Amino acid sequence: MAKFFKIPYTKKIFTFFLIFVWVFSSWPKIIDFPPTVKEASAASGDVILLWDTANGSVPSGWTCISCTGGDAFYGVFPRAASSYGASTAGSDTHTHTLTYSSATQGANGDALGELTGNRASVNTHTHTWGNITSGSGDVRPSYKNLNFIYANNPSSIPANVIAVFDSTLPSGWTRYSALDSIYLRGNADNATGGGATHYHAIASGSITSSGHSNILTDSGNARSACNQTAGHLLPSATTNLDNNNNAPPYVQVIFAYNSSGSAISLSSTSATGMIAFFNATPPSGWDTISDVSPWNGNFLMGYSSYGSTGGSSADHNHGGSKSFTSAACASSANGLGPTGTYTGALETHSHSVTYTIDSQASLPLYRDVILAKKEAPTFSISISTNGAVAFGTLALEQTQDNTVTGVNDIEIVSVDVGPVDLDIKSTVFTEGGNTWTLGSSNGSNQVKWEFATSTNNWVTMAVANSNYEMDLNVAQSATRNVYLRITMPTATNSYNQYSSTVTITASSP
């Protein structure tokens, strides 16, 4: 609050009140002299982002960790998790074991002769059917490769580097649509691949059944039937298992690249909200998000908006069973009689054989990784003095300051959480109905209004409500003296008491 001073009325210009206001700010500073960009705070984990090889080589100071066999993300899908995976999990390919369940019997043939002579299969026979191992299937969903690149303690994000977002893009970023509706995967190139489904082929004749003991014999010479020792090849032709979806669990995110044409400082608001990957606990200033829904346990899919989820991590078995048709009998018994008491199985008969299919994992090769969002800069300042300066009663064109040789009322700014850059601005002076403007020199109804942090370095605040650089990169717990100096107008419309408000603003270096 302002301090109100009761001063007897005279034909002199009266004192003014100065109220310091301190704020928290994460917005860009509007200042006449932009501050120097400072480095971000040290990271405890490498900051990992993405790079499209269409833009050339990886930026200087960054290293690819998906470009060579053995790299952490070479041929690997990232999966959001609460902790970093020391090793990969999942597999791009797999096979299934098919276990015999049931089969039909042999087909009827002609009536055959009596029980002497050659041995043939009775129509009611069965076989022993072995198990089958399927061909390999690829569970990789539709994907696009990007380079995973990292830097330790970077101060900025180079042009064209790709990051993840979950809300409206800040200034300097453009959506990267090449990943729309497909999964992110690490590799040395920017190729696409994978598919929406996969299958497994069961090659023709993968197994041969046994013969059987249910036989007939005959000494005749006119008929033939399937030989009792003959087996069947299964299947009779290459057969595919039913298609299964390739859709590991995902969350849709917004991918965007630095389109500003230059590096974006990690301490700027253009980096606020950016999401990066980490291989260790993220440093101060980053908020871990991959330990909660909808991130945790999900792969990343690009889209124009954030938050939709889908897919599944459940094992799969392509419907659980599959029936195959065998080939015909492998050999025949000839010279059987035209009549008899047994019915033989035709040489051309086959069997329909049903198998159960085991379950296999559905997840491609992946690595758990931490994701964290860049927070808005956090800092604060305060005025450790009373926040008001009274200059007393001054004459026209008189100069006065608040130094120890002036009114001796020095204000002190304390950095409670830092480091910070400090700016200062001032309103015009007013007594309610009349004002004194600010200028580079004093004049009629105009004051020359100056500030300094040391008594030999005065800066004129010539424009009202415009920020002026006060000091840069002031460390936490540090203080700065605020010196103020006024040169009174050459003439004034009012002799009432005038006041002005000075604001000290803190922002991230």
MOMO-V111377 format. One record per backbone hydrogen bond with DSSP energy under -1.0 kcal/mol. NH is the residue of the N-H (numbers start at 0). CO is the residue of the C=O. E is the energy in kcal/mol with one decimal. If there is no record, write none. Layout:
NH:CO:E
NH:CO:E
This chain:
12:393:-1.0
19:386:-1.8
20:501:-1.1
31:466:-1.4
37:508:-1.8
46:150:-2.1
47:276:-2.7
48:148:-3.0
49:161:-2.2
50:146:-2.1
54:51:-2.3
55:52:-1.9
61:58:-1.8
62:149:-2.3
64:147:-3.4
70:67:-2.7
72:64:-2.7
73:70:-1.4
74:185:-1.4
75:72:-1.4
76:364:-2.3
78:366:-2.3
79:297:-2.6
80:368:-1.9
84:367:-2.6
88:365:-2.6
90:362:-2.0
93:136:-1.4
97:131:-3.7
98:355:-2.4
100:353:-2.7
101:353:-1.5
103:351:-1.8
105:124:-1.1
108:343:-1.3
111:341:-3.2
115:113:-2.5
117:217:-1.6
119:215:-2.7
120:225:-3.3
121:213:-2.0
122:342:-2.2
124:121:-1.6
131:97:-2.5
133:95:-2.9
134:200:-2.1
136:93:-2.3
138:91:-2.8
142:192:-2.3
143:182:-2.2
144:190:-3.3
145:184:-1.9
146:50:-2.8
148:48:-2.5
149:62:-2.2
150:46:-1.6
156:263:-2.6
159:257:-2.7
160:157:-1.5
161:49:-2.8
162:255:-2.9
163:274:-2.0
164:253:-2.6
172:169:-1.3
173:256:-2.1
175:254:-3.3
179:176:-2.1
180:301:-3.3
181:178:-1.8
182:141:-2.7
183:299:-2.2
184:143:-1.8
185:75:-2.9
186:145:-1.6
192:142:-1.7
194:139:-1.8
197:243:-1.9
201:238:-3.3
204:234:-2.5
205:202:-1.2
206:233:-2.0
208:231:-2.9
209:127:-1.8
211:227:-2.1
214:212:-1.2
215:119:-2.3
217:117:-1.1
221:335:-1.3
222:335:-4.7
224:332:-2.0
225:344:-2.5
226:330:-2.4
229:226:-1.5
233:206:-2.5
235:324:-2.6
238:201:-2.4
240:199:-3.0
243:197:-2.3
245:195:-3.5
249:309:-2.3
250:298:-2.1
251:307:-2.9
252:300:-2.8
253:164:-2.2
255:162:-2.1
256:173:-2.7
257:160:-2.0
258:171:-1.8
258:256:-1.0
263:156:-2.4
265:154:-2.3
267:264:-1.6
270:267:-1.4
272:373:-2.8
273:270:-1.9
274:163:-2.9
275:371:-2.4
276:47:-2.7
277:369:-2.6
285:282:-1.5
286:372:-3.0
288:370:-2.4
289:370:-1.5
291:288:-1.2
294:291:-1.4
295:291:-2.3
296:79:-2.9
297:294:-2.3
298:248:-3.2
300:250:-2.0
301:178:-1.2
301:181:-1.7
302:252:-1.8
306:251:-2.4
309:249:-1.5
311:246:-2.7
315:359:-2.5
319:316:-2.2
321:354:-2.3
323:352:-3.0
325:350:-2.9
326:232:-3.3
328:346:-1.0
329:230:-1.6
332:224:-3.7
335:222:-4.3
343:109:-1.5
344:120:-2.4
348:345:-1.5
352:323:-3.1
353:101:-3.1
354:321:-2.8
355:98:-2.8
356:319:-2.4
357:96:-2.0
359:315:-2.4
365:88:-2.9
366:76:-2.2
368:78:-2.4
369:277:-1.8
371:275:-2.1
372:286:-2.9
373:273:-3.1
374:284:-3.0
379:416:-2.0
381:413:-2.1
383:411:-2.2
393:12:-1.4
396:488:-1.4
397:394:-1.9
399:485:-2.3
401:483:-1.5
405:402:-1.4
406:400:-2.3
407:402:-2.4
408:401:-1.3
410:481:-1.3
412:479:-2.8
413:381:-3.3
414:477:-2.6
415:379:-1.3
416:379:-1.8
419:473:-1.9
420:506:-3.0
421:470:-3.2
422:504:-2.2
423:467:-2.3
424:502:-1.6
426:500:-2.0
428:435:-2.1
429:498:-2.2
430:433:-2.0
435:428:-2.5
436:444:-2.4
438:446:-1.5
442:445:-2.3
444:490:-3.2
445:442:-1.8
446:436:-2.6
447:486:-1.8
449:484:-2.9
450:458:-2.4
451:482:-1.8
456:453:-1.6
458:450:-2.9
460:448:-3.3
461:459:-1.2
464:425:-3.3
465:462:-1.2
467:423:-2.4
469:421:-2.7
470:421:-1.7
473:419:-3.4
476:414:-3.0
477:474:-1.9
479:412:-2.2
481:410:-3.1
482:451:-3.1
484:449:-2.2
485:399:-2.9
486:447:-2.2
487:397:-2.9
489:442:-1.6
498:429:-2.1
499:16:-2.5
501:18:-1.2
502:424:-2.4
503:20:-2.0
504:422:-2.3
506:420:-1.7
